[in-house]
Amino acid sequence: MKKFLVSLVFSLLSLSSIAQIYDPVDWKFSVRDIEGNEATLVITAHIEPGWHVYSQFIDEGGPIPTSFRFDPDDGYELKGTVSESPKAISAFDPNFNMQIAWHKTRVDFRQKVKLNEPVMTINGTLEFMTCNDTNCLPPEEVPFSIDIDASESFASSQSAPAANNTSSEAIVENKEIALDVDEKKQDTLESQLIAASRDSIAEDTLLAAANSRDVVARDMEAETTKSQGNEERSLWAIFIAGLVGGFAAFLMPCIYPMVPLTTSFFTKQSGSRSKGIWNAIVYGVSIIVIYVALGMVITLIFGASALNQAASSAWFNLAFFVIIVIFAISFLGAFEITLPSRFVNKIDNQSNRGGLIGIFFMAFTLALVSFSCTGPIIGYLLVEAVSKGSLLGPAVGMLGFSVALAIPFIIFALFPAFLKEMPKSGGWLNTIKVSLGFLELALAFKFLSNVDLAYHWGILDREIFLAIWIVIFAIFGFYLMGKIRLSEADQIKIISLPRLFVAMLVLTFTVYMVPGLWGAPLKGISAWLPPQPTQDFDLNKLTYGGFSSVESGGESAVEKKYADIFHAPHGLEAFYDYEEGLAYARKVGKPALIDFTGWSCVNCRKMEASVWPEPEVLKRLKEDYVLISLYVDDRTELDDYEKYISDFSGKKISRIGQKWSDMQASVYGTNSQPYYVIVDHDGNKLVPPQAFNLDVQNYVDFLQSGIEMFKKSK
């Protein structure tokens, strides 16, 4: 009996950890920096440990970004857009195939306003979404009102004592603490220390408060370190990409033949070997300075905010697509991208000045003359760096590129004998150039795919994207085999072994992609492809619960009977509507699996990508269950007669997503996703529900227990 009670207690505790209403974000609204007729609205989110709120700068197709809507009023005007501090943590999420940014612990959103009246109230609404490592909550709208009293500022713009106090307080409030410690928690802890000291209670209270402060500080320091680590990894990836691009540029027809000429100039014309080596080193360093300066110029032109916007802007991605396609066509031989000859000649004349300045202009001339070959590579690297949203990205990318480009000149100056071992120039240089053109053309469609997903055009679905890549790499492979020629330089009599092996690799990759046209997952390149559900033709979708697609003229019985069914991941089919899903489950005699999910739910995508594809899970989902997926963030408006005021929350329910979210909270006592409930034909819960858990065997046991309980209930 005792063991039974203990197990019962633990079971209740485990259930309570799953089914609960979460409210991890506390919003505060204030006004600061009132000077003259201007003020700054500050909207602060205090976030519980383990949770995070998404940044404003996330493209469509991912989690719901934080956004603000201010009610129009003649009493004020908005100045600029809403800024956020500290800088968001950013990383690539393979589940959404895009860059995602978020905030932890605390974030301040600031909006500057111009006041037309001294006393007024600014109203508005913010929308946000929050997740932790296991749960995501549905998007929530929070109305707010911020009262402003700027009577003294309007009366006089002079430095009155009160104004000075306000300014001083604003300075103190706006001062950023190095570790970004939560001010609210700090104030609370300080109050505890003072109270304990005054009342003499408590060494224990003092120690507890001090220890809590240390914990908060350490947590904030760890978060800052993690953010810096993500930034460093991103910069290292950009640097390595720059190195690869630099070595590729070295093998271009515009640069490779110049290496022996340039090296011979330094070794023979400098008067001594040591001076020649020194001049070659100066030449290499000059190349690095020139290209890094180019990266810095890009950063200065765009600025940090524009770089962040580029990382998530659909229009930036569309511009990147066009630019890279132009570069790719140039590499394929349609035309050459060159700089004005007058400018190039003017720089070249400066190289005759001699000395260090002359060597610098020699390096500058190399950069200009070789632009037709290096331009597309540099352009792609800069586009990649800018799309990462990192402030130092362009400069770091150009550092890697220039280091790889400069090293050969320095090495051959140090060891002239190596020049004899260099392969002679020939048609193989043009082959490398054309090969890079094919690669750039294929990669360009990734940027177009980002735009297509963001605006839901449905033009570049997964099978269309794959078809384009298959054609590009097939032509690439035949080109390497000598079956296709793009210029006179492509005439080859004998295919070398390296070229043959590369051709085999490219054609193998092409064949690997072909099954993807029929729905194969292609895990090796899934991060580059549009999501699986965007694929229209998928063999895995043609059967469901024993109904074949050949019935009813190619349309499954499920699809014909129920209009609200749609294709879920991995060839599954699911109902979008709860009542229709239960009706169909009753018809076919199967239990229903209610999947409370969201289009923007990160953890839902993780479950679908990691757990659902496993054979033991997928088999049960297809054969033993009717899947009902209820998206809590669906913005489709309900018909007027379906709208209602929730008895549970008191909020007005006007969207489909709000309806399912309200149902989840009121019936099952939780508001987090993913959340899986197995029910019978009357909607009765059969087994304890499951939340986020990547343990495949746990999910198999969950599904199997539901099947067994359903059979017993019958």
N, C-alpha and C positions, 0 to 999 in steps of 0.2 A: 504493500500500500504506500509505503514511504517513497519507494522508487517511482511509483506511478505519479505521486504528487510532485516530486522533483521534476520529472520529465514534463508534466503538464505545465509547471511554472516556466521551464525553459522554452517550451513550445509557444506559450503566450508571449514571452519576451521576444522571441524571434519574429512572431507575427506582428507585434507592435513596432518592431524596427522596420518592417516593410510597410504596413498600412498606417500612415499618419499624414496629417496635413502639414506641409512645410511652408515656412515663411522666413527664408534666410536673409532677406534684404530689407534694411530699414532706411527709408528715404528721409532726408532733412532738406528744408528749403530756407534760404536766407538771402540777404542782399548785403553787398560789401562795396567798398570804394565809391561812396557817394561823393562826387565832386562836381560842382556846378549843376549841369543838367544831365549828367551821365552817371550810370551806376552799373554794377555787375551783379547779375543773378547767379547764385551758387546753388547747385542741386547736388547734394552729396549722398552717395550710396554707401552705407556701412554693411559689409557683407560678412556673414558668418564664416568661420574657418572651414575650408574644404570646398566652399562654393565659389562660383565666379559669375560675373555679369559680362555680357558681350559688349564689345566696343561699338561705336557708331559706324566704324569703317569696315563693314563686311559686305561683300557683294551678295546679290540675290542668289538663291540656290543653296545657301548655308543656314546656320542658325539665325534667329531673328536679331538684328542689331538693335541697340538702344537708340531710340529716336524721341524727338521732342516736337510738340505742336503748341504754339503760343496763340491764344485767342486774339484776333485783331482788335485793336482799341486805338482811338485817336489820342489817348494819353501818353503813348510811347511808340518808339520805333526801334526795331532790332538793328544792331550794328554787327555785321559779320555773321558768322555761324557759331554753333556751340563747340567749344573746345573741351578737351578732357585731359585730366592730369591725375596720376603719373602716366607715362607712356604705356600703352597696352602691351601685354605679352602677346607675341605673334608666333605662329607656327603653322606648318602645312598639315592639313587634316586629310588623310587618304580616304576617309569615309565620305567626305563631301568633295574630294578632289580639288581643294582650293585652300588659300591662305585664310586663317581665322585668327582673330585677335580678341582678347578678353582681359578683364581686370579682376584682381582678388583683393580681399580685405577692405579696401576703400578706394573710391574714385570720386573726384570732383568734376562736375560738368559746369562750365561757366559760359554765360551769355551776356554780352554787353548790350545795354539799351540806352537810348537817348530819351530823356523824359520831357514831355510837353506840359505836364502838370506836376506840381510839387508833391501832392499826396494822391496816391492811387493804389489799385490792386491789379496785379498782373496774373491772369488765370491761364491755365494750359493743361496739357495732358502729356505724360511720358509713357512710352511703351518699352518694356524690356523683357528679356528672357534670361533665366539663370539655370546652371547645371552644376553638378559635382561629378565625381568620378563614376558614380553609379546611377544617378537620377537626373532627369531634366524636368523642369516645370513648364507648364504651358505659358505662352506669352501673356503678360498682364499689363493692363492699362491703369495708370495711377493719375488721377486728377490732382492738381495743385493750385494753390493761391499764395502769392507772395505780396505782402503789404510793403509799400515804400513810402517813407516820409522824408522828403528832401526839402522841407521848408527852409531850413537854415541855409542850405547850399544855394537855393534859388534866391534867398534874400541877399546874400553876399557871397562873393567868390573869394573874399579875403580870408586869411588864415586866422579864424576865430579859435579860441581855446577848444570849444566843442568840436570844431572841425578837425583841429589837430589831434584831439583824442580819438576821433573816428578814424583819422588816417593812421594813427599809431596802431590802433587795434587792427585795422585792416592789414597793416604791414605784418603784425605779429601773426594774424590768422592766415595770411597768404604765404608765410615763410615755409618753404618745403623742408621737412626734416630728412636727414640723409637716408634714414632707413624707412621713411614713409610710415612712421608709427601712427596708428589710429589715434587721433587727438581725443576722440570721445572716451576711449578706453583709458588713455593717459590721465585725463582729467578725473575720471572716476577713481583711478588708483591713487592719485595724489590726495583726493578728498578722504579716502580711507586712511591714508597715512596720517593726515592732519588730525582727523577725528580720533584715531586711536591714540595719538600722542597726547592730545588735549585731555581725553578722558582717562588716560593711564590704563587702559584696558590692555592691554594687549600687546605684549611682545608677539604673541602668535599672529594677531591680526596684522601687525607691522610686517612680520616676516612673510606672511601669506601674500600681502599686497605687493611687497618688494619682489617676491618670487614671480608673482603674476606679471609684473612689469617686465622682468627679465624674459619670461616666456614670450610675451607679446613682441618684445624687441627682437628676440631670436627668430621668431616666426617671420617677422617682417624682413629681417636680414636674409633669411633663407629664401624668401620669395624674391627679393631683389637679386640674390645670387642666381636663382633659377632663371629669372628673366634675362640676366646678363649672359648666362650660359647659352640660352636659345639664340640670342643675338650673335654670340661668338660662333656658334655652329653654322648659322646662316652665312656669316661673313667668310668662314672657312670654305663653305661650299662654293661661294661666288669666286673666291681666290683660286680654288682648284679648277673651276670652269674656265677662269682666265688663263691659267697655265696651259690647259688643253688647247684652248683657242690660240694661244701664242705659238705653241709648237706646230699647230696646223698651219698658221700663217707663215711660219718659217719655210714650210714646204710649198708655198705658192710660187707660181712662175715669176712673180714680180720681185721676190726677195731672194729665193734660193740661189739664182745665178750671180747675185751681187755679193755673196759671201766671200768667195775667193778673191774677187777684185778689191773689195774693201779691206780684207785682211792683208793682202799683199801691199796695198798702199801704206798701211800703218807700219808693216815690218820692214819695208824697203825704203820708204820715203822719209822715215823719221830720223834717220842718221844712226841710230843704235837700236839694238833689240830691246833694251830696257825701256827706252823712250817710246818705242813702237807699242810695247805692251801697255805702257801707261796711257798712251793716246787711245788704244782700243778700249781700255777700261773706262776712260772718260766718254768715249763714244757710246758704250753700253749704258752707262749711267744716264747719259743725255736722253737715250731712248726711253728709259724708265721715267725720267722727269717729265718728258713730253706727254706720254700717255696717261700718267697719273694726273697731270694737270688737266688733261681732257676730262677725266672722270670727275675732278673737283669742279670744273666748269659746269658739268651736267648737274651736279648737286646744287651749286649756287643758283643755277637757272630755275630748277624745279623747286628747291626748298624741301624741308622735311615734310610739311603737310601735303605738298603735291605728290611726293614720293609715296606717302601712305595712301593717298587717294588713288594713285596709279595702280597700287597693289590690288585694289578692289573695284576699280571703275570699269564698267563694261565698255565705255567709249575709249578708254585708254587701251584696253585689250584689243578692240577693233582696229585702232590705229597701229598697234604693234603688229597685228596680223598683216595689214597692208604693207607696212615697212619691210617685214621679213620676207614676204612674197617677192617684193621688188628686188631685194638683195639676192634671193635664191635664183630668180630669173637671170640676174646679172652673172652669177656663177655658172649658170647653165650655158652661157655664151650668147645671149640675146643682145647684150650691150655691155659697155663698161662704165662704171661710175668713176668719173675722174674729176679732179679739182681744176679750176681755171688755170690755164697754162701761164698766164701773166703772173699770177700769185706764186706758182711753183718756181718760175724762173727768177723772180725777185728774191725768194728765199735761197735759191741755189747760188746766186751771186754773192750772198753774204758768207757762204762757206769758203770763199777765197780769201777771207781776211786773215786766216791762219790763227794759230794759238788755240786756246780752249774755246773761245767764241766761235772760231771757224769750225772746230769739230762739232760743237753743239748744232750749228746750222747744217752740217753734213747729216747729222742724225735727223734733223727736222726735214731735210730734203728727202731722205729715205722714207719717212712717214708719209710725205705728200705724194711722192712718185708711186709708192706701193699701195696707194689708197684704193685703187681699183680691185686689188686682191684682198687687202685687209679690211676695207670698209664694211663689207657684209658681215665679216666675223666680229668686228668691233661693234657694229650696230646690233647684232644679236646679243652679244654679251651685255651691252648697256641696257637693252630692253629687258633681259633677264634680271639684271641687277635692280633696275627701277621697279620691275614688277614685284620684287621681294619686299619693297617698302622700306628698305634700310637706308639710313642717311649716308653711311659710308660705303654702301654697296658699289656705286659706280667707280669710286676711286680704288677700292680694293680689287674689283674686277680688272681694271686697267693695270693695277700693280702686277697681278698674276700674268696678264697678257704680255706686258713689257718685259718682265723678268725672263719669261720663256723665250721672247724674241731676242733679247740682248745677250743671253748666256752663250749661244753659239759663236757670236762675233768675238767674245772675250776668250772662249776656249780655243778657237782656231788661231787667235793671236798669240796665246801662250804656247800652243803646240802646233806650229805651222805644218809639221809632218802629217798631221791628220788630214790636211787638204787633199793629199794624194788618195786617201781612202774614200773621199766623198763620191757618191754615185754621180755620174755625169747628168747634166740637164737633158731633158727629153720630153716625150709625150706623156710620161708618167706624172709629171707635174700638173699638166692640164687635167689628167684623170682625177687627181686629188681635188682639184678645184671643182670639177663637175660633181664629184661625189659629195662634197660639202654642200653644193647646191641642192642635191636631192634631199639631204638630211634637213637642211633649213626649210625646204618646202614642206616636208612632212611635219616638222615641229611647229610651223606657223599655224597649222590647223588647231593646235591646242588652244591658242589664244582666241580663235574664232569660236571654238567650242565653249569657252567661258562666257562669251557674249550670248551665244545661242541659249545656254542654260539659264543665264540671268534673266533674259527677256522672254523665255518660254516660247521661242519661235518654232521649235520643233523641226528646224531645217536640217541640223547636223546631228541626227539621232545616232545611236551607237553603231547601227549597221552601215549608215552612210559614211560615218567617220572611218570605220574599218575598211569599207570598200575603197575609199580614197587612199588610205595607207597601203592597202594591198596593191593597188595599181602603181603607186609611186615606187614602192620597193621592188615590185616585179620589173618595171622598166629599168630601175637602178641595177638589178641583177643582170638583166640582159645586156645593159650597157657595159658592165664589167666583163661580160663574156664576149664582147665584141660584136654582138648581134645588132646593136643600135649605135649609130654614130651621130654626134652632134656637131662635129667640125672636122677639118682635115687632119688635125692633130690626133684624132681618135683612130686613125688607121693603124692597126696592129697586125703583124704576121703571126706572132707566137704569143700565147697568153702565159705570162710568168706564173710560177707557183704561188707567190703571195697574192697576186691578183685573182687567181683561181680560187684560193681558199676564202678570200673576202667575198667573192661572188657566191660561193657555196653558202657562206654564212648568211648573206642577204636573202638568198632564195629560200633558205631554210626558215628564216624569220617570216618570210612572206607566206609560206605554206602553213606555219604555225598560226597565223592570224585567220586563215580561211574558215576553220570551224566556228570562229566567233560570229560569222554571219548567220549562223543557226542557233546562237545563244550560248556557245561555250564561254566559260567565265574568263579565260585568258588572264590568270592571276599575275603572270609575269609583267604585263603592261597595263593592268587594270587602273593604276593611278593616272595614266595618260588618257584613258578612254572616258567617254560620257557614261553616266551610271547605267547599270543593266536595265532598270525599268524603262529607259527611253527606247529600248529596242522593240520594234513592232513585231518582227518575225522571229519567233523563238520556239524551237521545237519543244522545249520544256513546258510551254504554255498550252500546248495543243490538247492535253488530257487533264482531267481533274475529276477525282472521285469516281472513276469508271466511265465517264462520259467522253466519247471520242469526238474529235473535231470534224469528222466526216459526217456526223449527224446534222441534219437540217441544213444541208448544202454548205458545209464547212464551218458553220457556227455551232459552238458547243451548246448543249441543252441549257447549261447554266447561264451562258451569256444571252441566250435567246429569251429565257424566262425572266431574268433579273437584270434590269438596266443598270443598277448601281454596282455591278461587279467590275473589278478592275484587276490588272495584272500586278501581283506583288513580286518581290525579289525571288530569284532562283526557280522561276517557272511556276510558282504558286499562284493561285487565284484567291482573291479575298472579297468579302462583301464590305461595302462602304457604309451600309446602313444596318443598324443593330436589329431592327424588327425583321427586315428581309433576310438577314443572315440566319436568325433563329427559325424563320419559316422554312428556309431551305434545309437547315439541319434536321428539322422535324420531318421533312419530306424524304430525306435520304437515310434517316435513322442514325445520325452520327452526333457526337457531342460537338459543342462549339467552343472554339478558342477565341476569347476576346483579347485583342491586341490593342491596348491603349498606347498610342504612339503619336508621333508628330513629324511633319515634313522637316522640321528644323531640329529634331532631337538627335544629338550626337550619339548618345549611348544607345538609342534605338538602332542607329545604323551599325554600331559596333556589334550588337547582338545579331542583326541580320547578316552581317558579313562574316562573323566568326563562329556562331553557333548554328544558325539555321542551315547552312550548306552541308553540315556533317550528315553522312548517309543515314544514320539511325534517327536523326531528328527530322530530316527532310522527308524520309519515307513515312513517318507517322503523320507529319503535317499534311502530306498529300493524300494519304489513304484513309486516315482514321478521324480526321477533323474537318470541320467547316470553319475556315478562318474569317474572323470579323475584325477588320482593322479600323479603329476609330481614331481619327486624327484630331487631336485636341487644339491644333493651331490652324485648322482650316478656316479661311476667312469668308467662305461662301455665306451669303445672307440667307437666313431662314425666311420662309414666307410669313406674311404678317400674322396669320392665324396661328403659326407655330411659335412665335415669340412669347416669352413669359418672364416673370420675375421669380428667381430661384428662392424656394423656401429654405434652402440650405445656407446660401451666402447673402441673399437679399439683393443680388445684382441682376440687372436686366440681361437676359440671354437672347441675343439677336443673331448669332452666327452658329454654323454647324459645329465648329470647334468648341465654342463655349458650351454648347449643349452636351457634347461628350465629356468635356472636362467637369461640368457640373454633375453629370451622371456618375463619373468615377469618384468624385469627392463625396457625394451624398450617399451612394450605395455601398462603396467599398472603403470609404474613409481615408483615401489618399489622393494626392494631386500630382504625383511624380510619374514620369515615364522613363523607360518602358515598364509596363505593368501587364501581366498576363493572367487571365482568369478563365478557368474551364467551367462551363455551365451546361446544364441539361436543356431540354427543349422549352422549359418554362423560365429559363434564366436563373435557376438556382445554382449556387456555387457548389461544385462537387468536391474539390480538394483545395487546400490552402493556396492562394495565388503566389506567383513568383514575380520578382523584380529583376533588376540587372544582375546577371551572374554569368560569367563567361565559362563556367564549368560545364562542358558538354554533357557529361554523364548526369549531372544534376538535372539538366533540362530534359534528358531522355527519361529519367525516373519520373519527373513531373508529368510529362505527357503520358507515360505508361500508367501511372497511378490514376490519371483522369479517365483513361480508357477502361480500366478495371472497375472504377467506381461507377462509371456510366452503365456498364453491363450489370452491375449489382442492383443499381437503382431501377433498371428495367424489370 
